[in-house]
Amino acid sequence: MYSPDEQRRLFSLSKELLFSPQADLFSEPSAERAEDLRQVLLYHEWRYYVQNDPVISDFEYDQLYKQLEAIERQFPDLISSDSPTQRVGKDLVENAAQVQHLTPMLSLDNSYDAEDLQDFDESVKKLCKLDADTDIEYCVEPKYDGGTIVLVYENDRLVRAATRGNGYVGDEITANMRTLRTVPLKAAFSQKGITKVELRGEALIRKDIFEKINAARQEAGETVFANPRNAATGGLRMKDPKEAAERSLEAFIYQLGYAVDANGADVLGKFNSHDESIHLLESLSFKTPLAKTGVQQHLPATKTCKNIREVIEFCQAWQDYRDEYPYELDGMVVKVNSLELQEKCGFTSHHPRWAIAFKFKARQATTRLRDVEFQVGKTGAVTPVAKLEPVPLAGVTVQNVSLHNEEFIRSKDIRIGDQVLVERAGDVIPYIVKSLTELRTGAEKPVEYPKNCPVCQSVLVKPDDEAVWRCENAGCEAQVMARMIFHTSKAAMDIEGMGESTIERFYKLGWLHTIADIYRLDYDQIAKLEGFGEKSAANLMAAVEKAKQNPIQRLLHSLSIHHLGQKAGKLLAAEVNHVLDLKDWDLERYQLIKDVGPVLARNVFNFFQNEQNLELLRTMESLGVNMHQTAEDKKAELNADGPLFGKTILFTGTLSQMTREEAEKTATAAGASIASGVSKHLSILVVGEKAGSKLKKAQALGTVEIWNEQEFIEKTT
Ligand code: IVH
């Protein structure tokens, strides 16, 4: 265990070592630096492997590791047996039965860019004594980010499974691995003259299944897993195989490590290539990198590349694609295909010289929280924004990150001055995973939530059912501006050339007070502005004119009605002929639309009850903004030729001939819209078996047509 003081020291020492590159190795006191590096590496290994909770990125770890390797290469005398470079892997768990691997399972060397891969290719050629212009064939496959497993088959039966452990000795996990459907209990290796074989692979949890597992844990009040890797590595070691099975682990096998015949003689040499061995495994029904994942893939998971150029291209393509893959990957693995050449390359004590990992750009980094600012959004919500010391993360520099709301800050105990862990997941929005509380110095300050709007100073309020504080002054400058910026944005009215800076400029010039003003700009004046000119003014005019013709679903979305997103815009648009029809709707009418919940219903209802808003829309219409639902738009939404067009329908009870979902689909195809409850706006109630209160309510209303399932089928076919 490391004390908090010790952790702080090692963390800042790591950053120092990272940011003060090794000067001349001969002049620097290398022994001291090597010792520092050893200490910090051991610490980070403990955070990563034992605590499952790293505080620096893999990239930073690798940089430190490489520094130590460089010193040790230069001064072999400095190598100590406890150096992190002198062992293979690190995650031995106490109290589990341990087994020795038949061949050591080494690590992989890492590369991060095309240049690293070029260097690797060159070194392979040197080791194989080949000309620099020879093409080497490589297999490239995913670097799965799960828990490493080692399987042993003897006489065609699975006899043992283990974790990687320290590379030589791992934990026995046979009972758990037997529960995996992807691990064959029997495999006909004997057909190939193989009596005993050791396979390497990775146990993974598919990302969507992981989400479900976490959701269930959350509901049950259990702690959630940080990521699929943690859930997988934990799953490998479950005491009860049933629990292991509940994690839905899958095993991908990517390497044949050892194979002998009945006499104990090596048979690996019978294979020509890595490729060939993977195809054999696939034919014996193992899941390999060749496996189809059941998801439309734009790229194959694995490729045999003719040369390093193809390797680079393939790795880079995967970097952009990684998030679409159903499993977590942290890179690609490049392997020399020919086993003969592999043998020529050999191994270091740490990794094979014939393989290298191409690591994807880091998605986590640590940095310091300098300050928290409060921004007022289009609906008045006050959002705390973390101002970070700029840090590179997966290809961008991260500086501002939303902290969502007060509860988020409190629950994570985020303080100004903290070191924080930032992550960028697939959806590109970076977020703060946590504060590294053990690195605190005592100088950190709690975040003070403002009582007043930072822009207009009105007192902030927090509605009971919401997590955010709001500025309720609809005329607050920050809100007005944010609403205009949203109104013109791509997702809303999509007015090219009317971005944030232009809106701010026009606003300051006094040209914009409400969104209606966007449709009556004076383009002669605009042409005279510095940086504009005739052409830009004309382009802007064309963009505004085009936006006036937008379908009303866009307009509805653009009004910054809280909770009214693109989908709700569509749903509402499908129900009206003119936007202002909504002013005559009562609250109940909104709730009739399936997928429109009570909160959204209330917000839209309130908006259309407000005379100022109606005036705004009328002004916009007079300026040429389309308010009509065109027949085409409507037809695209609903089937206007269908027998149930214009009707609202609801299903209740158990249907016997189709599922509820099928029935709803049929109804929509017939032009009906699906209601969410019984009210006077409901046209038809279709009643299945065991119908209850809905039927009674509809009967009591007396205005609803009541059909049985058979009638529904007849009327829709
Ligand atoms: S080959 C002798 N191929 O990466 C080297 N390893 O640092 C054998 N890994 O924990 C490794 N996907 O479990 C290889 N397609 C792949 C891999 C892969 C993930 C993991 C492996 C080990 C680490 C090596």
Residues whose N, C-alpha, C, O or C-beta is under 5 A from the ligand:
A	BS01	IVH	L106 S107 L108 E141 P142 K143 Y144 T148 G201 Y254 Q255 V333 P352
